[in-house]
Amino acid sequence: MGGDPEAEVSEEDQDKADEKRSEAQTAIGDGDYEKAVQLFTEAIVLNPGAAALFAKRASCFLKINKPNACIRDCNKAIELNPDNAQAYKYRGRAHRLLGHWEEAAKDLATACRLDYDDQANEWLKEVQPNAKKLVEHERKYARLREEKDLKDRLARAQKLREEREAAAKEFEDTRSPFADGAAPGGGGGGMPNISSLLSDPDILQALQDPEVAAEIGRAHV
């Protein structure tokens, strides 16, 4: 729904685009937003590098309840002119209509920062409560995920500590002169299978975790 923004625009095409824009504004005044969209589209074809034309058409898409089309036009307007406050304003409103509270709050705040607008500010106040709730919700679940990760690491540390203690006990048992019924001065059983324990990939991986290593160190203090 637009021409090539890199194309060179002649003075004649510029004048024609301005005429179409003026006609579109008249259509908006008459409440005929469908006609305004058509006229802005014709203007964009003539002058595809004008960010304001995309932002104006976006506002018409809002009026006819086409928020996704509005967002596409606003994206293009912002691409052409990152400081176009109107594009952020209309995109923020479109996000609000789609229930994208955080995106809406961000865009509307940007619009007010670039060029304060009473309507944009009112729209911002409307979305901020829901946006804040979503942020708090995401933070809560981020904390829960972190707590779960910590519990998993501590569980691995506990398992490793128990296996090390079991290996140490096995080693002490084999050193006892009376282990397994060995007579005093006898050979007293074989060496423990510690090498197989330490070759376990899960244990080796756990040993690489600084928190696990610290936990094991504390257990042997």
N, C-alpha and C positions, 0 to 999 in steps of 0.2 A: 504493500500500500504506500510505496514511496519510491522516488527515483534514486539515482546514483549521487550520493552526497559529494563525491569527488568531481563530479561533472562541472565544467565551467558554465556559469549562468550569465546569459546575455542581459543587457539592460532591458531589452524587450520582454524577455521571460520574467525578469524581476518585476517589471511593471504589471504584467499579467497576473503574476502570483499575488501582488498587492491588491489587485482588483478582486481576485477570488477570495482573498482573506477578508476584504471589506464586505463582500457579499455574504460570507460565512458569518461574520459578526451580526449582520442584519438578520440572518436566519435564526441566530441564537436569541436575538431580541424578540423575535416572533415565536420563540419556543419550539422551532422546528429543528431539532438537534440532528435528526437523520440527514436532512438537507445540508446542515452545517458540516457534518462529517464528510459528505460528498464534496463540498466546495473546498474544504481544507485539504482533502486528498488531491484535488486538482491543483491546488496551490503548491503542495509538496512535490508533485511531479515536475512542476515548473522551477521550483527552488528547493531541491532536496537537502540542502545544507543548512536550512533555517531551523534551528532548534525550537524557536517559538511556535512554529507551525505545528510541530509534533505535540508540543505541550498543549496548544489550543485544541487540537483534535482529541487529545487525551481527555480533556475536560468534557468534551461532548460525549465521549464513550461512557464516562461516568454517569451522565444524565440519562443515557438510554440503557443503563445497567449492564454494561459490558466491561467489568473490572479487569479482565485479563488483557483485552485489547488496549485498555487504558495503560496498564503496566508496560506493555510492549512499546507503546508510543513514548512513554516517559523514559524508559530505558534508552531509547534512541535519542531523545532530547538531551539527556544527561551525557550520553556518549559524545554528542556534538558540542555541548556546553555544560561542563560539570558544575557550573555555578547557577544553573537555571532553577531558581527557587520554586517556580510554578510546577515544574516537573516533579520535584520532590513532594510538593504539596498534594498533587493529584495522585501520585503513586502511593503516598501514605494513605490517602482516603480509599483507594482501591484495595490496598492490603487490609484495611479495616473491614471493608465489605466482605472480604474473603475469610475473615477471622484470623488474619496473620497479625496478631497484636504487637509483637515485638518489632516486626518490620515496619508496621504502621507508625509506631512511636518514634522509631529511629528516623524515618523519612520526614515526618512532620516536625520533629525537633530540628532537623537539618534545614528544612524550609524556613522556619522561624529564625534560625541563625543567619541564613543567607539574606533574607529580606522579610522582616517581621510582617505578619499578616494576621489580623484578628480572627479570621475564619480558620486559618491553619492552627492558630493557638487553641481555639475552641475544640477543634477536632483532636488536637494533641491531648487536651485535658480529658476528652472522652475515652481515649484508648489507654491512657497511662495506668489506671487501676488494674485492668486485665493484663497488661504487659508486665507490671510489677509482680502480679501473682505468678505468672509463668516463669519469670526469672527466679523467684523464691522457690518454686516447685523444682526447677532444674538444679538449683544449688542444693536443695535437700537430697535429691537422688544422687547427686555427685558425691555428697558426704557419705551416703549409705554405701555407694560403690567403693569408696575409699576404705570405709570400715570393713567391708567384706574382704577386700584385698588384704588388709592388714591381718584379719582373722585367719585367712588362708595361709599367709606367710608364717604366722605364729604356729599354726597347726603343723606346717611342714617342719618348723624348727623343733616342735615337741616330738614329732615322729623321729627326726634325726637324732635328737638327744637320747630318746629311749633306745634306739638301735645301737648308738655308741655305748650306752651304759650296759646293754646286753652283751655287746662284744667284749667290753672290759671285764664283765663278770665271767664270761666264758674263758677269757685269757687267765684270770686269777684262778679259776677252777682247775685249769690244766697245769698250773704251776704248783698246786697243792700236792704234797707228797702222798696224801691218802686219797686223792681224787680217783673215782672209778675203781676203788678197791685196790689201788696200787700199794705195794708193800713199801715200808720206809726204805729210802735209798734206791727205790726202783725208778723206772723210766717215767711213769705217771702220765700216760696219755699223750696225744699229739698237740700241735699248735692250733690255735683257733683260726677259723676261716675268715679273718679280718679282711684279707685282700679282696675276697669276693664281695664283701659288704661295701668296701670303698670303691669297687668298680661299678656299683649300681649307678646308672646314669641319672636317676632321680636324685640320689643323694649328692652326687657330684654337682648337679645343677643347683641344689639347695645351698651347697657350701659357697657358691658364688654370690649369693644374696647377702649383702652386708648386714641386714637386720637379723637374718638367720644366724650368721656367724657371731654377731654380738650376743644374741640370745643364748647360744651354746656356751660362749665365753662366760656369761654371767652365771650359767648353771654350774660351772666348774670352779667358781671363785670360792 
